[in-house]
């Protein structure tokens, strides 16, 4: 009887102990925050064209010789400058917001989401950025940027994207008009570390816009035999028209092709000083 009582008491104590012991709290392993993709996946370079001074090389300039001397380069440059101006005006805030992210560390939010939160200044105003990154596969990360203007609009979903962890490709969608956000530019980026090529394309994706489908694509290729290691393709969807530009980043000479403008399918070249030459 005594042995039975001891055994019974032991069972009761064990049961009470187990009942009072809480289940272990299972916490999500934060792991490591995704690495911010480089600016080159987001921002198209306009090297050699961003500060082009075409004043004395444009048709109608005071020096009439410039019309003939620089016409090929001027036509190529003016088309790139137009895109550069349009894009720059509408990308001041998203570019500034993304560039500032590199100066801050992410904090884990749970559910696989990391957050970069910080203030930045653009175009004379102060903004609050909330950039999230989340692995959607072992090799891809989804990014979302929400921006609030101090004293203005609140938490606008300004852009979203998916990039590869090995930096070989990425896609972004930018919105504009913060008080009525709508798609503006689609960005496609790719890089091949093996052969040294890379490209980035901006496409107008504004719904029902007259320029929807227009794009400019920049590429680089250090293995070209011509020495022209940079290109721009400028496409007009409405006219199904593509202008092609190739030039040397280092030497500045290049060529342009546009059958609609020149009336032929030939290349039209310029030299290191931007003067017209035979191709």
C-alpha positions as CSV (number, residue, x, y, z in Angstrom):
1,X,0.0,0.0,0.0
2,X,2.8,2.4,0.9
3,X,4.6,1.7,-2.3
4,X,1.4,2.4,-4.2
5,X,1.0,5.7,-2.4
6,X,4.5,6.8,-3.2
7,X,4.1,5.9,-6.8
8,X,0.8,7.7,-7.0
9,X,2.2,10.9,-5.5
10,X,5.2,10.8,-7.9
11,X,2.8,10.6,-10.8
12,X,0.8,13.5,-9.5
13,X,4.0,15.7,-9.0
14,X,5.3,14.9,-12.5
15,X,1.9,15.7,-14.0
16,X,1.7,19.0,-12.1
17,X,5.3,19.9,-13.1
18,X,4.6,19.3,-16.8
19,X,1.4,21.3,-16.6
20,X,3.2,24.2,-15.1
21,X,6.1,24.2,-17.6
22,X,5.4,26.5,-20.6
23,X,6.0,25.3,-24.1
24,X,9.2,26.7,-25.5
25,X,8.8,29.9,-27.5
26,X,9.7,29.3,-31.1
27,X,11.3,32.4,-32.5
28,X,11.9,33.0,-36.2
29,X,15.5,33.0,-37.2
30,X,16.3,36.4,-38.6
31,X,19.3,35.3,-40.4
32,X,21.1,38.0,-42.5
33,X,19.5,41.0,-44.1
34,X,19.5,41.0,-47.9
35,X,22.2,43.1,-49.5
36,X,21.0,46.2,-51.1
37,X,21.4,45.9,-54.9
38,X,23.9,48.4,-56.4
39,X,22.6,51.7,-57.8
40,X,23.4,50.5,-61.3
41,X,20.4,48.2,-61.2
42,X,18.2,51.2,-60.7
43,X,19.9,54.3,-62.2
44,X,20.8,54.6,-65.8
45,X,24.1,56.3,-66.5
46,X,24.0,59.2,-69.0
47,X,27.8,59.4,-69.1
48,X,29.0,61.8,-71.8
49,X,25.5,63.0,-72.4
50,X,24.1,64.2,-69.1
51,X,25.8,67.6,-69.3
52,X,26.0,68.0,-73.0
53,X,26.3,71.6,-74.2
54,X,24.7,71.7,-77.6
55,X,24.4,75.4,-77.8
56,X,27.0,76.1,-80.5
57,X,26.4,72.8,-82.3
58,X,22.7,72.9,-82.9
59,X,21.1,73.7,-86.3
60,X,20.6,77.5,-86.4
61,X,23.6,78.3,-84.2
62,X,25.5,81.5,-84.9
63,X,28.3,79.6,-86.5
64,X,26.6,78.0,-89.5
65,X,29.5,75.6,-90.1
66,X,28.5,73.7,-86.9
67,X,25.3,72.4,-88.5
68,X,27.3,70.3,-90.9
69,X,30.3,69.7,-88.7
70,X,28.5,68.3,-85.7
71,X,25.1,67.2,-87.0
72,X,25.6,63.4,-86.4
73,X,26.7,63.8,-82.8
74,X,24.1,66.6,-82.1
75,X,21.3,64.4,-83.3
76,X,22.4,61.5,-81.1
77,X,23.0,63.6,-78.1
78,X,19.8,65.6,-78.3
79,X,17.7,62.4,-78.2
80,X,19.5,61.1,-75.1
81,X,19.3,64.5,-73.4
82,X,15.5,64.6,-73.9
83,X,15.1,61.2,-72.1
84,X,17.6,62.3,-69.4
85,X,15.7,65.5,-68.7
86,X,12.3,63.7,-68.5
87,X,13.6,60.9,-66.3
88,X,15.7,63.1,-64.0
89,X,12.8,65.4,-63.2
90,X,10.6,62.5,-62.1
91,X,13.3,60.4,-60.4
92,X,14.8,63.0,-58.0
93,X,12.9,61.6,-55.0
94,X,13.2,57.8,-55.7
95,X,16.9,58.1,-56.5
96,X,17.6,60.2,-53.4
97,X,15.6,57.8,-51.2
98,X,17.4,54.7,-52.5
99,X,20.9,56.3,-52.4
100,X,20.4,57.2,-48.7
101,X,19.5,53.5,-47.9
102,X,23.2,52.6,-48.2
103,X,24.0,54.8,-45.1
104,X,21.7,52.8,-42.8
105,X,21.3,49.3,-41.4
106,X,18.2,47.2,-41.7
107,X,16.2,45.9,-38.7
108,X,14.4,42.6,-38.8
109,X,10.6,42.9,-38.6
110,X,9.6,39.2,-38.6
111,X,8.0,37.2,-41.3
112,X,11.2,37.4,-43.3
113,X,11.0,41.1,-43.7
114,X,13.8,43.6,-43.2
115,X,13.3,47.3,-42.9
116,X,15.5,50.3,-43.6
117,X,13.9,53.4,-42.1
118,X,15.5,56.8,-42.3
119,X,15.0,60.5,-43.3
120,X,16.4,62.1,-46.4
121,X,16.2,65.4,-48.2
122,X,15.4,65.9,-51.9
123,X,14.3,68.9,-53.9
124,X,14.2,71.1,-50.8
125,X,11.9,68.9,-48.8
126,X,12.4,66.3,-46.0
127,X,11.1,62.8,-46.5
128,X,10.8,59.6,-44.4
129,X,11.7,56.4,-46.2
130,X,10.6,52.9,-45.3
131,X,12.4,50.4,-47.6
132,X,11.6,46.7,-47.0
133,X,13.5,43.7,-48.4
134,X,12.3,40.1,-48.3
135,X,13.7,36.9,-49.7
136,X,11.1,35.4,-52.0
137,X,13.4,32.6,-53.0
138,X,17.0,31.7,-52.1
139,X,18.3,33.8,-55.0
140,X,15.8,36.7,-55.3
141,X,14.7,39.6,-53.0
142,X,11.6,41.7,-53.3
143,X,11.9,45.4,-52.5
144,X,9.2,47.9,-51.6
145,X,9.7,51.6,-50.9
146,X,7.2,53.7,-49.0
147,X,7.8,57.5,-48.8
148,X,6.3,60.1,-46.6
149,X,6.8,63.8,-47.1
150,X,7.1,65.7,-43.8
151,X,4.1,68.1,-43.9
152,X,2.7,66.5,-47.1
153,X,1.7,63.1,-48.5
154,X,1.9,60.0,-46.3
155,X,3.4,56.6,-47.0
156,X,3.2,56.5,-50.8
157,X,4.2,53.2,-52.4
158,X,6.8,54.8,-54.7
159,X,8.5,51.8,-56.2
160,X,8.8,48.0,-56.0
161,X,11.2,45.6,-57.5
162,X,12.7,42.1,-57.5
163,X,16.5,41.6,-57.8
164,X,18.8,38.7,-57.9
165,X,21.2,38.2,-55.0
166,X,24.1,37.6,-57.4
167,X,23.4,41.0,-59.1
168,X,22.9,39.5,-62.5
169,X,19.3,40.9,-63.1
170,X,16.6,42.9,-61.6
171,X,13.3,44.6,-62.4
172,X,11.7,47.7,-60.8
173,X,8.4,49.5,-61.2
174,X,8.4,53.3,-60.4
175,X,5.3,55.3,-59.6
176,X,4.8,59.0,-59.7
177,X,2.3,61.7,-58.8
178,X,2.4,61.0,-55.0
179,X,-1.2,62.3,-54.5
180,X,-2.5,59.9,-57.1
181,X,0.3,57.3,-57.6
182,X,0.3,55.4,-60.9
183,X,2.9,53.4,-62.8
184,X,5.5,55.6,-64.6
185,X,8.7,53.7,-65.5
186,X,9.5,50.0,-65.8
187,X,13.2,49.2,-65.3
188,X,14.9,46.1,-66.5
189,X,18.5,45.4,-65.6
190,X,20.9,42.6,-66.5
191,X,24.6,41.9,-66.2
192,X,26.9,39.1,-67.3
193,X,30.0,39.1,-65.2
194,X,31.6,36.5,-67.6
195,X,31.7,38.6,-70.7
196,X,31.5,42.1,-69.2
197,X,28.2,43.1,-70.7
198,X,25.4,44.9,-68.9
199,X,22.2,46.7,-69.8
200,X,19.5,48.8,-68.3
201,X,16.2,49.8,-69.9
202,X,13.6,52.4,-68.9
203,X,10.2,51.9,-70.4
204,X,7.3,54.3,-70.3
205,X,4.4,52.3,-68.6
206,X,2.0,55.2,-67.9
207,X,-1.5,53.7,-68.6
208,X,-3.2,55.1,-71.7
209,X,-0.3,57.6,-72.2
210,X,0.6,58.6,-75.8
211,X,4.2,57.5,-75.1
212,X,3.4,54.2,-73.4
213,X,5.9,51.6,-74.7
214,X,8.6,54.1,-75.5
215,X,12.0,53.1,-74.1
216,X,15.6,54.0,-73.8
217,X,18.2,51.2,-73.2
218,X,21.8,51.7,-72.2
219,X,24.4,48.9,-72.5
220,X,28.1,48.5,-72.0
221,X,30.4,46.0,-73.6
222,X,34.2,46.1,-73.0
223,X,34.9,43.3,-75.5
224,X,33.7,45.1,-78.6
225,X,36.3,45.1,-81.5
226,X,35.2,48.6,-82.7
227,X,36.2,50.3,-79.4
228,X,32.7,51.6,-79.1
229,X,31.8,50.1,-75.7
230,X,28.6,52.0,-74.9
231,X,25.3,52.1,-76.6
232,X,21.8,53.7,-76.4
233,X,18.7,52.4,-78.2
234,X,15.9,54.9,-78.2
235,X,12.5,53.4,-79.3
236,X,9.3,55.3,-80.3
237,X,6.5,52.8,-80.0
238,X,3.9,55.0,-81.7
239,X,6.0,55.1,-84.9
240,X,7.7,51.7,-84.4
241,X,11.0,53.6,-84.7
242,X,14.4,52.8,-83.1
243,X,17.4,55.1,-83.0
244,X,20.7,53.4,-82.3
245,X,23.8,55.0,-80.8
246,X,27.2,53.6,-80.3
247,X,30.3,55.4,-78.9
248,X,33.5,55.0,-77.1
249,X,33.4,56.1,-73.4
250,X,37.1,56.8,-73.4
251,X,37.7,58.3,-76.8
252,X,34.3,60.0,-77.4
253,X,33.9,59.0,-81.0
254,X,30.8,57.3,-82.1
255,X,28.0,56.7,-84.6
256,X,24.2,56.9,-84.9
257,X,21.6,55.1,-87.1
258,X,18.0,56.2,-87.6
259,X,16.4,55.5,-91.0
260,X,13.5,57.9,-90.3
261,X,15.9,60.8,-89.7
262,X,18.7,60.1,-92.2
263,X,16.6,58.4,-94.9
264,X,18.9,55.4,-95.0
265,X,20.0,52.4,-92.9
266,X,23.6,53.5,-92.7
267,X,25.7,54.5,-89.7
268,X,26.5,58.2,-89.4
269,X,29.7,58.9,-87.4
270,X,31.6,61.5,-85.5
271,X,35.2,61.7,-84.2
272,X,36.8,62.4,-80.9
273,X,35.9,66.1,-81.1
274,X,32.3,65.3,-82.2
275,X,32.9,66.4,-85.8
276,X,31.2,64.5,-88.6
277,X,33.3,61.9,-90.3
278,X,32.8,59.1,-92.8
279,X,32.1,55.8,-91.2
